[in-house]
Structures are given as C-alpha cells and as structure tokens.
Amino acid sequence: MALTVAAPPSSRPWTRNFGLYFTARIVSMLGDTMIPVATAVAMLSLGYGVSGVGYALGAWMGAFALFVVFGGVFADRFHPVPLMIGADAVRLLTQGSLAGYLWLGRPPLAFIVGGALLGGVATAMFQPGTNSLVPQVADDAQRANGVLRVSQGIATMAGPALAGLLVASTSAAWVFAVDAATFAVSGVCLLALRLPPFEVDRSESTLANLRTGWDEFRSRSWLWAVILIWWVLGVFVWGPITPLGAASIIAAHGKAAFGLAEGAFGAGCVLGGLVAIRIRPARPLFGGAIAMFLFPLMPLAAGLVPALPLVMLGYGLSGVGWAFWGVQWSTTVQTRIPEDRLNRVSAYEIAGSILAVPLGQAVSGPAGSLFGVHRLLLVAALTALGCAVMLLLVRPIRRLPRAPGHP
C-alpha cells in the first residue's frame, strides 16, 4: 500500500473561516458526547432502565436517520449555513427545556423521548452541511478532516469524562444545560462565517432532487457497499454499545467509569486523527479498513469487563482505528462527489450509515434481558471483526485510489 506523508505547507487548513468552523464543531461535539452518558445515568436513576436508555437514544437516532435526506436536499437548494444555525437554535431549546424539567422534578418518559425526536430532526438538518463546508473552509480536505477528527477525539475524551464528573457531583440536568450552551456557541460561530456565493439550481422539485442524489449514491459501488456493511455494524454494534456498555461498565465499576471509558475512546480518536494527518494511503479505504481491526476491542472490553484500566485501553485502541477510518472515509466522499450534489449524497450516506442504529438501540434492552448483556456485547465484538474483514474483501472498497488532484 503506497503512502504519501504530510501535506505541503501551502495547504494548511487554518484560516479565519476554518477557525470559526472548527470552534463550532468542537463545542457542539463536546456537548453531544456528554449526552449518552447523561442520558444513560438519568434514565437508570429515574427508574426507566436499559430499555428507557434505548428508547431515548433510538428516538433521536431514528428521527435523524429518517429526515437527514431532506436536510441534504435543503442544504443543496438553499445554503447549509442558515440551516445549521436554525438547527442549533432548536437544539438549544430542547436541551435547555430538558435541563429545566430535570431541575424541577421527574420528567415523564414521553417528554424525554419527544425531546429526543425534535433533537434528532434538528441534527438531520445540521449534519449534511458539515461535510460540504469542509472543502469551502480549507484547501486540503484530508488535513482538515484530520484536524477535525482530532478535535472530535478531544471532545469524545473530555465530554464523557466531564459528564461523569457532573452527574456524580451534581446531577444530569447540568449536563443537558451545558449541551444547550454549546449549541448557542456553535450558532454564533457559524453566523460569523464569510463564504463565497453559493450557486444552486432550484429548477428541480424536491422529489427530483432526492432522485438525483439517489442516482449519484447508487452509481458508486464503493459507497453503497460500505453502507451495507454499516447496516450490520449499526444493528449489532453501534446500536447496543451505549445502553449495554453503560449497564455493564456501571454495574462493575460505578457511575463515573462509563464516562472514563468513553473518554479513553476519545483519546484514541485524537491519536488516530493525528496519524491520519500524516499518513495518506494511496488507497484510502483500504488503509482505513486495516485500521478498523482495532475497533472490535471496544465491545470486547465492555463485554468482558476486566479491570477499569484494561477497559479504558480497549476503548482507546478502538478509537484509534475508528478515527483513522473516519478521516479516510470523509476525505474520499468529499473529494469524489461533485460539489453541487455533495450535500444530497452525504445525506444518503449518513442516513444509510446510521439507519440501523436506532433498531439496535431499541431492541438492546429486551435482547439484553433475554440473552444477557455480556453475551450480546461479545457478539457485537465478533460482528465488528467480521465487518472489518468485509471492508477488505469487497473489491471496489479495497481498490479505490485517492482522488486525482488531491494531496
């Protein structure tokens, strides 16, 4: 596998626009990574159990997956930035309301699930634009994606650890309040961006735009092949890992332990992102697939529940593989899809990637009661290993070269 190392100095991504975009992303990620810990602890403390955790997270993910394709169409028809600012405003209100209700008393499950649904729809309007804005705010997409992946890793490391400390010392309400504040900061930063004019063709209907995005998506075998593999990963790994992993680790090591494990995953993501900035495979998805062989260590650690340092080590190594794959994947999508259709294709890619996750989250509670939490987590580890093997076996994924003209 041929490699090139380091981008030329002229392609450094750091500009005023990238700084604002970076700030918006990292503070939003920081808040988002606190929510699974806060939700898990809050639902368990309120007596809603593992099923309640799965319902809340599944409602958010399900709404996101169902509406994200429309977010991609709207971003291409208008402009992603106003859509993203509006989404931040909605999430500020939903998370702030939940924090207030938790301070006042015991919110019913319907209120929590309803807020999760609204938050998922808002995130569906926000997320497609994050992909298409990267080439607009930085000249070197891979280096910018590497920096963003490092920031995401830092947020994933700091967010759960901070959430664990907050819920242990105060309450889950404070976590949701901090999350609401991050959306306010993100919206202000996005409002300050200065981007070139965004020309779009609005002659087609929404249905025609959806069809165009679908045609672009299905015409690339490497793209939909990865998404099919991600369906399996979503049902058996990403869906169950938070509710089942939280139940397993909290039962063995206490409330703060799950936040520390998630923080270790974030630390691994930082390292994986730094490596991805320097190492540039000639076949990006092939290089990313090799790194994905580290990913099964997270469900394996949650299932075996050894001493806490070993749990954190498993989560950390898993984060290295996940981040390196993520940089290769994001850069490939951004550099191989036409710019005027990138939002729509990204929406199909995002929806396909996570559509199965809410199913895995929703059934994780009942399945855990029926088969056992630890047994399901070990099945998740084997499934993640099988998905990594499939990434290497599928020829269009394995053979796809780096896009011409990109360092």
N, C-alpha and C positions, 0 to 999 in steps of 0.2 A: 504494500500500500504506500504509494508515494506521498510525501508530505512536503509542505512549504511552511516555513516558520517565520512568524512576525510580519506585520503589515508595514508598508513604507511609512516614514514619518508624516508624509503629506496627507495620509488618510486617517489621521487621528480623529476620533468622533466628537471630541469635546468642543462644543460651540455653545453660544447662548441658548439656542433652541434646544440642543441636546441636554444642556444642564437643567432647563425647566422641565423637559420631558422626563429626564432621569429622576428629578425630585418628585414629580407627580407619581411616577411608577413606584418608587421605593417606599414612599409614605403610604400609598394605597396598599402595596403588598404587605407592609408591616402590619397594618390593621387587619387585612384579610387573613394573615397567618395566625393571628391571635384568636380568630373566631372559632375554628374547630375545637380548640382546647376549651374556650369559654362555653361553647355550646354543649360539649360533652359533659363538662363538670356541672353546668347549670341544669341540664336535663336529668342527670343522675341525682343531683341534690334535690331537685323538685319532685323526684319520685317517678319520672317518666321512663326510666330505664334505658337499656340499649336500644330498644325499639323506638323510643322517643328521639334519641340521637339520630338514628337512621332516618326517621320521618322528616325531621327538620332539615338535615343536610340533603336528603333526597329531594325535598320540595324545592330547595334553592337550585340544586343541580338540574332537576327536571325542567323547571321554568327556563333556566338558562339555555339548556340544550334545545328546547322547543322554539325559542324566539331568536336565537343567535343568527339564524339565516336571514331574518328580517333586519337585524342590526347591520349585517353586511350590505344588504341592498340599500338601506337608508344612507349608510356611510358613503357608498358609491354615487348615489343620486344627489346628495347634498354635500356634506363635508363631515369627516369623522369628528372633528374637534367640538363643534356645538353639541353633537350627540353625546359625546363623552362627558362634557360639562353638565348636561342635563341629567345624565345617569348618576354622576357624583352627587347632585342635589337630592335626587330621590333616595339614594343610599344613606345620605346624611340624615334624612328624616326618618327612615325606617330603623336605622341602628340607634339613633337618639331616642326614638319612641320606646324601643325595647329596653334600653338602659333605664329610662324613666319608670317604666312599668315594673322592672325588677327592683328598683329602689322602693316603690310604693307597696309592693306585695308579691303575690304569686301569680304570674301571668298564666292563663289557660293555654293548653297545647295548641288550640286553634289560632290564638293570637301569634304565637311563635312561628307556627307553620305558615300563616298568612304573611307575616313579615318576611319570612324566608322566600316565599313566592315572589313578592314585589322586588326584593333584592336580587333575585335571580333574573327577572325580566330586565331590570336596570343594568345589570352586569352584561346581559346579552346585547344591549345597545352600546355598551362601552367597549367590549373586548375586541371586535373586529378591527376597530381603528388603531389599536395598539400595534398591530402588525404592519399596517400600511404606513404609519407615521415614521417608523424606523428609517426607511430609505430617504424620507424627506428631511430628517433632522441630523443625519450622519452620512458621510460618504462611503465609509467602509462598514457594510452591513454585518459581517462576521465579528469584527472588533466591537461594534456597538452592541450586538447581541451577547457577546461575551461579557461586556461590562454590565449589561442589564441582568444577565444570569448571575453574575457575582452579587449584584445588589439584591436580586431575588433570594439568593442564598443567605445573605446577611439578614434580610428580613425574616426568612424562614427560620434562621437560627435565633434571632433576637425576639421575634414575635411570640412564639410559643413559650419561650423561657419567661418573658415578661408576663404573659398571660397566666402562666403557672404561679408566678410570684404574686400577682394581683389577686387571683382567686383564692390563694392560700392566706393572704394577709388582709384582704378587704372582701370583695365579692365579684361575681361575674358581671355585675352591672357596670363596673368601672371599665372592664374590657370593651364592652359594647360602646361606652361613651368615648373611649379613646379611638375606636374604629370610626365612629361618626366624625370625629375631628380630622382623621386622616383624609376622608373624602372631601372635606372643606379645603384642606391644603392642596389636594390634587386638582380640584376645580379651579382654584386661583392660579396655579402654575400653568394649566392648560389654557386658561384665558389670556395669559401673557405671551403665548407663542406667537411668533411672526413668521408665517409660512407663505410661500408663493401662491398665486391664484390657483384654484383647484377647478379645472375644467372638466365638466361631465356631460354626457349625452343623456338627456332626460326624455328623449323621444319615445323610448320603450316603456311599456307598462311595468308595474311591479312584478306581475307574473312572468313577463318576458325577461326581466332582469334576473329573476330566480332561475329561469330556464337557462339563460346564458351562463350564469355561474355554475350550474349543474353540469352543463356541457364541458366547460373548462375543467371542472373537477374530474369527471369520469373519463376524460380523454388522456389522463396521465396515470398510467398503471402503477407507478411508484407511489403516487399519492393515495389512491384508494386502497392499495394493498396494505399500506401502513395503518390506515384507518380500520380496516377489517381486523388486523391484529390487535389494535387498540380496543376494539369492542370486547374481545376476550379479556384483555387486561382490565378493562373497566368493570366488568361484571364480577370477576373473581379476585381482583387485587385492589384497584383504586377504590371501588365501592366499599368493600368491607374493612379496609385497613384502618380507617379512622375510628368508627364505632367499636370494632372488635379489638383493635390495637389499644385503644384507650381503656376498654374494660380489662384487658389482660394486664397491661402495664400498671394501671392504677391499683388493681387488686393486689399485685405483687409488691409494688414499691411506693405506693402513695400518690396523692393528687399531683404533686409537683413533678413526678417522674415522667409523666407523659409529655409535659412541656419540655423537659430536658431532652427527651428522645427526639422530639420534633426539632428542637434547636440543634441537635447533633446532625440531623438530616440537612438542615440549613447550612451548617458549617461545611458539610461535604459538598453542597451545591456551590459554595464560594470557591472551594478548591477546584471543582470540576469546571466552573466558568473560567477561572484563571488559566487552567490548562488549555481550554478551548480557544482562548485568545491567542495563544502561542502556537498550538498545533493545528494545522489545517490539512486534513486528509484530502487527497486528490479525488477520492470517492467519499463524500461527507457522510452519507447514510450508512455506508459500510463501517466507517470508523466509529460512528455513533452506536451501531449495533453491537460492536465488540464491547464498548463501554457499558452497555445495558446488561451485561452478565453480572455486574455488581448490584443491580437493582433488587434481585430477589433476597438480598441479605436483610432488607427491612422487614418484610413479613416473616422471614425466618426468625429474626431476633424477637419480634413480638410474639411469635408462637411458642418459642422455646423458653422465653423469659428467663435468661440467665441473670447473673449479677448486673446491676444497673450500668456499670462501665461497659460491659460487653453488649448490652442492648444499645447503648449510645454508639458504640463502634460499628455495629451492624447498620444502624440508621445513617451514620456518617458516610460509610463506604457506599451505601446505596445512593446517597445524594450526589456523590462524585459521578457515578455512572449516569444518573438521571440528568444532571446539568450538562454534561458533555454531549449527550444525545440531544438535549433540547436546543443547544446552540446550533448544532449541525442541521437539525430539522428546521428551525426557524429561518436560518440563512438560506437553506435550499428553497423553501416556499417563497420567501421574499425575492429571491433572485431569478426564479424560473417561472413566475406567474406575471403576465402583463400588468403594469401598474394600474391601469384603469379598471381592471377586474379583480384586483388583489383582495379587496375587502369582501367581495362576494365569495370568492374561492376560500378565503380564510374562514369565513363564517361556516361554510360546509365542512371544512377541515376541523374547526373547533367543535361544531355540533357532532360530527362523526366520532371525534376523539372521546367525547365525554357523555354521549347519549346513553351509553350503557351504565355509567357510573351510578345514577340515582336508582337504577334497578338493583344494583349490588348493595347500595346503602339501605334501601327499603327492606330487602329480604335478609340483611345481615343479622338483625335481631332474632327473628323467628328461626333462621337457619342455625344461629349460634346456640339457641336453646335446644334445638333438635339434635344437632350433631356435635356440639361442643365448640367453644370459642377457639381453643388452641388447635384443634384438628383443622378447622377451616382456615386458620392462618397458615398452617403448614401446606395445605392445598394451594393457597394463594402464592406461597413461595415457589412451589413446583410449576404453577401456571406462569409466573413471571419468567422463570427459566425457559419454559417452552416458547414464550413469546420472543425472547432474545434469540433463540435458535431459529425461529421462523423469519426474523428480520434478515438473517444471514442466508437462509435458503432461497428466499424469493429473489429471482434474478434481477428484475427491474430495480429493486431496492439496492441490491448488492453492487450493481454495475453502474449506477447513475453517477456521472462525473460532476465535478464542480462546474457551475455555470460559466460560460466564456465571458471574459472581460472583468471578472471579479477576483481580487487578490486571494 
